[in-house]
Amino acid sequence: MSITGKIEVQDKDILGALGAFFKRVLETDDINAILVPQHLSMKNMVMPTLVTDPEQLNGVDPLAPAFPMNAAKIVSRLTRKQMGSKIAVVLRPCEIRAFVELVKLKQGQMDEVMLIGMDCLGAFQNKDYLQYVDRHGDKSTERFYQDVLDGKQADIEGATLASACMSCENPVPTNADILIGLFGVEIADYLLVQSQSKRGTNLLNQMHMTEIPEPASRQDAITAIVAQRIACRDEMFVRTRAATDSLEKMTAYLANCVNCYNCRVACPVCYCKECVFVTDVFNHDPSQYLRWANRKGVIKMPTDTLFFHLTRLAHMSTACVGCGQCSNACPNGIPVMELFRTISQSTQRAFEYEAGKSIQQEPPLSVFYEDEFPEVVGINS
């Protein structure tokens, strides 16, 4: 049976309330460690931290508009083998969906993980976040969540939310064991907490949460923000398709790619241990470059950039969760996320598949159904 309760907020200190809640989670018998975003003592950035000592939960800040990496890769690393201990992990919705994909790709396990998801308000690009923190210091997160919940979604004091966040239609986590809700809640007084699995219910029972009904305003608030983001997403799809609907346009779109492969490294669901693009297959002989140049008169250097991105699209479009880390990692500002989400939307729709939505649904191309794509395989029903 699901539990809906509240996390009491004292003196409007939301981060303090969250820190106290996570401390209680860590003090339960079931949980031995917690992975949670915290401020680093050596810099203003917020990063995932693995905490075993409740007294070290001093800089907890999962509401900061900072998203330096998709932590699904960290959870995958922690769960690829049995630990013998259970950890709680505090993740954004897209991080949970990425982890679900990694589990289905045999890159992680659910058995020893308690997934805690939070309503997502979005994040800035890394450089914009650091500038935002420099301006507002310790009050930066508070200013951010107040502005977003007041409806200031697109432009917050000159810092624009990442395109991936503005076009994300999944701001509420699914597949979490425990959900912490912000939308439609009087956050100055309390935060909503709900169990979404038997494990989550057992944990909240141990913590003796004060139970309340879900606020009537919550679903309306969620519907409104999802509609806003879907509209932004659809505009992005139209814009990106127009910019990439021919080989010439696609080449121009990716023209300033320098083959750094940061997008591949940052992608949470790109899991190959060795990428073909960093092997000798693409370590061409010097004379090959001259032959290509002689054939056309001129070639862009480095070569193979278009081939690299097309290969990643072919490999990853069924698993893309649209987190935007590829764009965040690009040193030259290529809107990689926009391209991947646009293609992924078509690919996933064709397979009637949504990445990260269901742990039970097998990834496309891993199973064969007689009734799918009959126009391609030539099977008549």
FENDADA-V350236 format. One record per residue. N is the residue number from 0. SS is DSSP state (H for helix, E for strand, - for the rest). D_CENTER is the distance of its C-alpha to the mean C-alpha in Angstrom with 2 decimals. Layout:
BEGIN
n=N ss=SS d_center=D_CENTER
n=N ss=SS d_center=D_CENTER
END
This chain:
BEGIN
n=0 ss=- d_center=28.42
n=1 ss=- d_center=25.50
n=2 ss=- d_center=25.96
n=3 ss=E d_center=25.09
n=4 ss=E d_center=25.94
n=5 ss=E d_center=25.48
n=6 ss=E d_center=24.63
n=7 ss=E d_center=27.52
n=8 ss=- d_center=26.96
n=9 ss=- d_center=29.98
n=10 ss=- d_center=31.03
n=11 ss=- d_center=27.78
n=12 ss=- d_center=26.04
n=13 ss=H d_center=22.63
n=14 ss=H d_center=21.16
n=15 ss=H d_center=24.37
n=16 ss=H d_center=24.02
n=17 ss=H d_center=20.54
n=18 ss=H d_center=21.96
n=19 ss=H d_center=24.92
n=20 ss=H d_center=22.97
n=21 ss=H d_center=20.95
n=22 ss=H d_center=24.34
n=23 ss=H d_center=25.84
n=24 ss=H d_center=23.17
n=25 ss=H d_center=23.98
n=26 ss=H d_center=27.66
n=27 ss=- d_center=27.69
n=28 ss=- d_center=29.37
n=29 ss=- d_center=26.41
n=30 ss=- d_center=23.88
n=31 ss=- d_center=24.69
n=32 ss=E d_center=21.72
n=33 ss=E d_center=18.57
n=34 ss=E d_center=15.40
n=35 ss=E d_center=14.56
n=36 ss=E d_center=13.64
n=37 ss=E d_center=17.10
n=38 ss=E d_center=19.02
n=39 ss=- d_center=20.63
n=40 ss=- d_center=24.38
n=41 ss=- d_center=24.91
n=42 ss=- d_center=22.64
n=43 ss=- d_center=20.89
n=44 ss=- d_center=17.34
n=45 ss=E d_center=15.19
n=46 ss=E d_center=13.98
n=47 ss=E d_center=13.30
n=48 ss=E d_center=16.87
n=49 ss=E d_center=18.54
n=50 ss=E d_center=21.37
n=51 ss=- d_center=24.44
n=52 ss=- d_center=26.80
n=53 ss=H d_center=26.24
n=54 ss=H d_center=28.13
n=55 ss=H d_center=25.46
n=56 ss=- d_center=22.98
n=57 ss=- d_center=24.29
n=58 ss=- d_center=21.48
n=59 ss=E d_center=18.78
n=60 ss=- d_center=16.53
n=61 ss=- d_center=13.20
n=62 ss=- d_center=14.01
n=63 ss=- d_center=14.36
n=64 ss=- d_center=12.84
n=65 ss=- d_center=11.79
n=66 ss=- d_center=8.55
n=67 ss=- d_center=10.50
n=68 ss=- d_center=8.34
n=69 ss=- d_center=5.42
n=70 ss=- d_center=7.86
n=71 ss=H d_center=7.82
n=72 ss=H d_center=10.35
n=73 ss=H d_center=12.36
n=74 ss=H d_center=12.60
n=75 ss=H d_center=13.66
n=76 ss=H d_center=16.18
n=77 ss=H d_center=17.49
n=78 ss=H d_center=18.05
n=79 ss=- d_center=19.32
n=80 ss=- d_center=22.75
n=81 ss=- d_center=24.30
n=82 ss=- d_center=24.42
n=83 ss=- d_center=27.01
n=84 ss=- d_center=25.15
n=85 ss=- d_center=22.45
n=86 ss=E d_center=19.50
n=87 ss=E d_center=17.38
n=88 ss=E d_center=13.73
n=89 ss=E d_center=12.13
n=90 ss=E d_center=8.39
n=91 ss=- d_center=6.21
n=92 ss=H d_center=6.34
n=93 ss=H d_center=3.17
n=94 ss=H d_center=3.94
n=95 ss=H d_center=7.24
n=96 ss=H d_center=7.24
n=97 ss=H d_center=6.55
n=98 ss=H d_center=9.18
n=99 ss=H d_center=11.33
n=100 ss=H d_center=11.56
n=101 ss=H d_center=12.53
n=102 ss=H d_center=15.04
n=103 ss=H d_center=16.50
n=104 ss=- d_center=16.87
n=105 ss=- d_center=18.77
n=106 ss=- d_center=16.56
n=107 ss=- d_center=16.25
n=108 ss=- d_center=18.02
n=109 ss=- d_center=17.61
n=110 ss=- d_center=21.17
n=111 ss=- d_center=20.88
n=112 ss=E d_center=17.56
n=113 ss=E d_center=17.41
n=114 ss=E d_center=13.97
n=115 ss=E d_center=13.93
n=116 ss=E d_center=11.44
n=117 ss=E d_center=11.98
n=118 ss=- d_center=12.33
n=119 ss=- d_center=9.94
n=120 ss=- d_center=12.18
n=121 ss=- d_center=9.98
n=122 ss=- d_center=10.56
n=123 ss=E d_center=12.98
n=124 ss=- d_center=13.15
n=125 ss=H d_center=14.42
n=126 ss=H d_center=18.03
n=127 ss=H d_center=18.00
n=128 ss=H d_center=16.70
n=129 ss=H d_center=19.49
n=130 ss=H d_center=22.00
n=131 ss=H d_center=21.03
n=132 ss=H d_center=21.55
n=133 ss=H d_center=24.77
n=134 ss=H d_center=26.07
n=135 ss=H d_center=25.35
n=136 ss=H d_center=25.25
n=137 ss=H d_center=24.84
n=138 ss=H d_center=24.53
n=139 ss=H d_center=21.53
n=140 ss=H d_center=18.99
n=141 ss=H d_center=21.69
n=142 ss=H d_center=22.47
n=143 ss=H d_center=18.91
n=144 ss=H d_center=18.30
n=145 ss=H d_center=21.87
n=146 ss=H d_center=21.57
n=147 ss=H d_center=18.48
n=148 ss=H d_center=20.06
n=149 ss=- d_center=23.27
n=150 ss=- d_center=21.84
n=151 ss=- d_center=21.40
n=152 ss=- d_center=18.12
n=153 ss=- d_center=18.72
n=154 ss=E d_center=20.70
n=155 ss=E d_center=21.06
n=156 ss=- d_center=24.06
n=157 ss=- d_center=23.42
n=158 ss=E d_center=19.76
n=159 ss=E d_center=17.64
n=160 ss=E d_center=14.08
n=161 ss=- d_center=11.85
n=162 ss=H d_center=12.54
n=163 ss=H d_center=9.02
n=164 ss=H d_center=9.13
n=165 ss=H d_center=12.76
n=166 ss=- d_center=12.38
n=167 ss=- d_center=9.70
n=168 ss=- d_center=12.03
n=169 ss=- d_center=10.07
n=170 ss=- d_center=10.25
n=171 ss=- d_center=11.91
n=172 ss=- d_center=10.60
n=173 ss=- d_center=12.41
n=174 ss=- d_center=13.65
n=175 ss=- d_center=13.74
n=176 ss=- d_center=17.18
n=177 ss=E d_center=17.34
n=178 ss=E d_center=15.90
n=179 ss=E d_center=16.58
n=180 ss=E d_center=17.37
n=181 ss=- d_center=17.97
n=182 ss=- d_center=18.65
n=183 ss=- d_center=22.38
n=184 ss=- d_center=23.27
n=185 ss=- d_center=25.83
n=186 ss=- d_center=23.61
n=187 ss=- d_center=26.65
n=188 ss=- d_center=28.20
n=189 ss=E d_center=25.60
n=190 ss=E d_center=22.06
n=191 ss=E d_center=21.65
n=192 ss=E d_center=20.83
n=193 ss=E d_center=20.89
n=194 ss=E d_center=21.11
n=195 ss=- d_center=19.52
n=196 ss=- d_center=21.16
n=197 ss=H d_center=24.48
n=198 ss=H d_center=23.06
n=199 ss=H d_center=21.50
n=200 ss=H d_center=24.87
n=201 ss=H d_center=26.78
n=202 ss=H d_center=24.90
n=203 ss=H d_center=25.37
n=204 ss=H d_center=28.99
n=205 ss=H d_center=29.52
n=206 ss=H d_center=28.34
n=207 ss=- d_center=30.73
n=208 ss=- d_center=28.46
n=209 ss=E d_center=30.37
n=210 ss=E d_center=29.76
n=211 ss=- d_center=29.57
n=212 ss=- d_center=29.04
n=213 ss=- d_center=25.85
n=214 ss=- d_center=26.68
n=215 ss=- d_center=27.95
n=216 ss=H d_center=26.09
n=217 ss=H d_center=22.59
n=218 ss=H d_center=22.32
n=219 ss=H d_center=23.85
n=220 ss=H d_center=21.38
n=221 ss=H d_center=18.39
n=222 ss=H d_center=20.29
n=223 ss=H d_center=20.96
n=224 ss=H d_center=17.51
n=225 ss=H d_center=16.23
n=226 ss=H d_center=19.34
n=227 ss=H d_center=18.77
n=228 ss=H d_center=15.31
n=229 ss=H d_center=16.69
n=230 ss=H d_center=19.59
n=231 ss=H d_center=17.58
n=232 ss=H d_center=15.61
n=233 ss=H d_center=19.00
n=234 ss=H d_center=20.58
n=235 ss=H d_center=18.03
n=236 ss=H d_center=18.82
n=237 ss=H d_center=22.51
n=238 ss=H d_center=22.36
n=239 ss=H d_center=20.51
n=240 ss=H d_center=22.80
n=241 ss=H d_center=25.78
n=242 ss=H d_center=24.78
n=243 ss=- d_center=24.28
n=244 ss=- d_center=26.76
n=245 ss=- d_center=29.17
n=246 ss=H d_center=29.32
n=247 ss=H d_center=30.78
n=248 ss=H d_center=28.06
n=249 ss=H d_center=25.30
n=250 ss=H d_center=27.24
n=251 ss=H d_center=27.46
n=252 ss=H d_center=23.75
n=253 ss=- d_center=23.07
n=254 ss=- d_center=26.35
n=255 ss=- d_center=25.22
n=256 ss=- d_center=23.04
n=257 ss=- d_center=24.61
n=258 ss=- d_center=23.24
n=259 ss=- d_center=21.48
n=260 ss=- d_center=18.78
n=261 ss=H d_center=16.21
n=262 ss=H d_center=13.76
n=263 ss=H d_center=14.54
n=264 ss=H d_center=14.25
n=265 ss=H d_center=10.85
n=266 ss=- d_center=9.38
n=267 ss=- d_center=7.99
n=268 ss=- d_center=10.18
n=269 ss=- d_center=13.11
n=270 ss=- d_center=15.25
n=271 ss=- d_center=18.85
n=272 ss=- d_center=20.95
n=273 ss=- d_center=22.93
n=274 ss=- d_center=22.03
n=275 ss=H d_center=25.12
n=276 ss=H d_center=24.74
n=277 ss=H d_center=25.59
n=278 ss=- d_center=28.60
n=279 ss=H d_center=32.15
n=280 ss=H d_center=31.50
n=281 ss=H d_center=30.39
n=282 ss=- d_center=32.73
n=283 ss=- d_center=35.33
n=284 ss=- d_center=38.99
n=285 ss=H d_center=40.07
n=286 ss=H d_center=42.52
n=287 ss=H d_center=39.80
n=288 ss=H d_center=38.39
n=289 ss=H d_center=41.95
n=290 ss=H d_center=42.51
n=291 ss=H d_center=39.43
n=292 ss=H d_center=40.57
n=293 ss=H d_center=44.11
n=294 ss=H d_center=43.03
n=295 ss=H d_center=41.28
n=296 ss=- d_center=42.84
n=297 ss=- d_center=39.50
n=298 ss=- d_center=36.03
n=299 ss=- d_center=32.86
n=300 ss=- d_center=32.06
n=301 ss=- d_center=29.94
n=302 ss=- d_center=30.15
n=303 ss=- d_center=27.80
n=304 ss=H d_center=24.88
n=305 ss=H d_center=24.87
n=306 ss=H d_center=25.37
n=307 ss=H d_center=22.39
n=308 ss=H d_center=19.92
n=309 ss=H d_center=21.72
n=310 ss=H d_center=21.56
n=311 ss=H d_center=17.80
n=312 ss=H d_center=17.60
n=313 ss=H d_center=20.07
n=314 ss=H d_center=18.30
n=315 ss=H d_center=14.63
n=316 ss=- d_center=14.77
n=317 ss=- d_center=15.11
n=318 ss=- d_center=11.94
n=319 ss=- d_center=9.59
n=320 ss=- d_center=6.65
n=321 ss=- d_center=6.76
n=322 ss=- d_center=3.78
n=323 ss=- d_center=7.18
n=324 ss=H d_center=7.67
n=325 ss=H d_center=10.74
n=326 ss=H d_center=12.30
n=327 ss=H d_center=11.67
n=328 ss=H d_center=13.52
n=329 ss=- d_center=16.28
n=330 ss=- d_center=19.50
n=331 ss=- d_center=21.19
n=332 ss=- d_center=18.87
n=333 ss=- d_center=18.55
n=334 ss=- d_center=16.21
n=335 ss=H d_center=14.64
n=336 ss=H d_center=11.57
n=337 ss=H d_center=14.26
n=338 ss=H d_center=16.22
n=339 ss=H d_center=13.72
n=340 ss=H d_center=12.55
n=341 ss=H d_center=16.28
n=342 ss=H d_center=17.42
n=343 ss=H d_center=14.83
n=344 ss=H d_center=15.86
n=345 ss=H d_center=19.40
n=346 ss=H d_center=18.92
n=347 ss=H d_center=17.10
n=348 ss=H d_center=19.65
n=349 ss=H d_center=22.43
n=350 ss=- d_center=21.51
n=351 ss=- d_center=20.85
n=352 ss=- d_center=17.52
n=353 ss=- d_center=14.05
n=354 ss=- d_center=11.40
n=355 ss=- d_center=10.34
n=356 ss=- d_center=12.82
n=357 ss=- d_center=15.68
n=358 ss=- d_center=16.41
n=359 ss=- d_center=19.92
n=360 ss=- d_center=19.49
n=361 ss=- d_center=20.15
n=362 ss=- d_center=18.19
n=363 ss=- d_center=20.23
n=364 ss=- d_center=22.94
n=365 ss=- d_center=23.17
n=366 ss=- d_center=25.66
n=367 ss=- d_center=28.39
n=368 ss=- d_center=29.65
n=369 ss=- d_center=33.08
n=370 ss=- d_center=32.30
n=371 ss=- d_center=29.34
n=372 ss=- d_center=30.10
n=373 ss=H d_center=33.88
n=374 ss=H d_center=34.54
n=375 ss=H d_center=33.07
n=376 ss=H d_center=34.43
n=377 ss=- d_center=37.73
n=378 ss=- d_center=37.93
n=379 ss=- d_center=39.87
n=380 ss=- d_center=39.42
END
